[in-house]
């Protein structure tokens, strides 16, 4: 049985932010909410500049090609789930996602890399948070590399640290997993700090960001 689609009553609008409550929302429903928000706003702004927040019980299902118009747009997680499915594209989409106190989940569908790349920059709005899950479907292993020079961690790299392993890469500020193991990558001059995770059940890698 599929997820129950959300209703208009589960969507609220406040100061340019669109908040989705319990239910499943696809891009068609998100666009309807955006159109309504612009109609009701005294100072309408472009769709890609509006903040979209997934609260507890919300399940937002999006395709990579649909996200391109929100390139460098604003998404937020506060207890909800955002599912991003791969689709063939010849572009690189940059999507900042802000983590609110309720945490949440980001799920990336299984897909062969056949064009199109998504770069997600995760930021935290406050100092204290619930756990955040990064779920990579049909993925046998996943890597994270920490760069002390920039104090930044990048998830989704092959061992040489140069190319995304698949179609998704996630950038995080700081060193949330306290990566300290130094490993010399093949073909590189200097060692790097790396951590590797193996897939669990159903060939899925689940990374949990500490609160």
Secondary structure, 3 states (H helix, E strand, C coil): CCCCECCHHHEEEECCEEEECCEEEEHHHHHHHHHHHHHHCCCCCCHHHCEEEEECCEEEEEEHHHHHHHCCCEEEEEECEEEEECCCCCCEEEEEEEECCCCEEEEECCCCCCCCEEEEEEEECCCCCCCEEEEECCCCEEEEEEECCCCEEEECECCCCCCECCCEEEEEECCCCCCCCEEECCCCCCEEEEEEEECCHHHCEEEEECC
